[in-house]
Amino acid sequence: MGVGRALMLALAFLAVATLPAAFALIFCYDEIVDRVVCGWSEWRERRREKRTIAKLDRAIEADALTRDIDLSEFDSVDRRPLEQLAADLRRLGGQRVGGGGRSMVWHSALLQAYDDRLRLACRALGIAEHLAELEGVDQEIERVRVEGVLHAAGLALPAARAGLRQRHR
């Protein structure tokens, strides 16, 4: 009888200790089920998206398209962020358009800096440009072409925006 009483006492303590957890399960049952169901559906959605992306990669042969790209070039310390290049181009473009009354030396240095930033932006986006090889009117035409291509790639420049025309003084 002593072993039976000890077992009964142990079960009573166990029942009293688990009683709060049992009440919590009863009162929060809908919340627990809801979280499990939501977690399950999110897991299925992520799995479905991964399968869709894998199918698209196979369909367009994404590995073949990106095989020749050297990603180490993007990690170099001397490479400027595209956002900073865009800000420089906007600032220099605004000074270039509204820089009346300045000396020819200042204007040529400004154009050189603007062209350097255009070349860096083109290199960052993989766009071909020929600003260094040209001069005079040909260089101006190439500059306008490069501004248009950069604008089409999503880089908004003051002189390239539709509806704005450059003012020449």
N, C-alpha and C positions, 0 to 999 in steps of 0.2 A: 503494500500500500504506500510505502514511503516514496518509491520511484514514481508511482502514478500521481501522487500529490505534487512532486517536484516538476513533473512534466506538465501538469495542469497549471501550476503557478507560472512556469516559463511561457506557456501559451497565452496566459492572461496578460502578462507583461508585454508580450509581443503584440497582442491585440490592442492594448492601450497605446503602445508606442506607434503603431501604424494607423490608428484611428484618425489623426489629423490628415494624413496623406489620403485616406479613403474619402474623407469629407471633401478634400480639395479635388479629387478625381470626380466626385459626384457633381459638385457645383461648377467645375470648370470643364466639364466633358465637351461641351460644344466648342469652346475655345481651343482645346487640345486637338480635337478632330479637324477644326478649321485650319490650324497651323500645319498639321500633317498633310492635309489635302493640298493646301497652297504650295507647300514645299515640294510635294510630288509633281504638281503641274508645272512649277518653275523648272524643275529638273528635266521634265519631258520637253519643255519649250527650248531650253538650252541645248539639249541633245538634238532636237530637230533642227535648230539653227546651225549647229556644227555640221550635221549631215548635209544641209543645203549648201553651206559654204564649201564643203569638200566636193560636192557634185559640181558646183560652179567652177572651182579650181580645175577639176578634171576636164570640164567642158571647154574652157578657154586655154587650157594648158598653161596655167599661171607659172609653173616651175620653169618652163621653157622661156617665158617672157622675162623672168627676173634672174635667170641664171648668170647673165653677163654683167649684172650691175655690181659694182664694187662698193659695198656698204661701208668700208673703212674710210672712204672719202668724206662721208657725212659726220664721222666722229673726230675729224681733225680739229685741233685747237685754233688754227688760224681761220677756220671757216666761220663767217659771221651768220647769225640767225637771219632768216628771211624777213622776219618782222622788223628787224633793225635796218636791213637794206631798204625795205619799203618806206620806213620813216625817213631815212636819208634821201631817198629819191623824191619823196613829197616835198621835203624841205628845200632841197637843191632845185627841184623843178619850179617851186614857187619863187625862189630867188632869181632863177633864170628868166622866168616870164616877166617878173616885176622889177628887174634890176637896172632900170634906166638911170642915167646919170653917173654910172660907175666907169672906171677906166677899162680900156681894152684888155689890159693884163689881168685885171680882176675877172672880167667876163670870160676870157679864155681859160683861166684856172678853174672857174666855176663849171664851164663846159667839160673840162677834162675830168673833174671830180664826178660830175653827173654821168659821163660816159663810163668811168670806172665802175660806178655803182650799177649801171645798166648791165655791164659785162658780168659782174658778180651775180646779179639776179638771174641773168640768162644761164650762167653756169650752174646755179643752184637748181634751176627748173629744167635744165637739159634743153635749152632753146639755142639754136644756132644764131650767131650774130657776127657782123663783119665791121664793127665800129673802128677797130684799130687799123684796118687796112685801107680805109677810105678817108677822103678829106674834102673839104668844101661842101658843095651842094649835095654830092653823093652821100657824104657823111650825115648831113641833115635829113636826107630822105631815109637813110638806114636808121637813124635815131627815131624818126616818126614810126617806121615799120616796127622796130623793136618795142617801142612804147605800146603800140597797138597789140602786138603779140603778148606782151606781159599783161596788158589789160584783159585780153581774152583768157589768159591763164588765171585770172583772179586777182591780179595785183593792181589796185586802183591808183592811177597816177593823175595828177591835176591836168596835164596837157592832153592826156589820152581819153578823158571822160567825154562821153557823147554830149553834145550841146555846148561845150566850151571850145572856144577857138583861141589860139595863141594870139597875143597882141605883139606886134613888132613895132619898135620905136626907132 
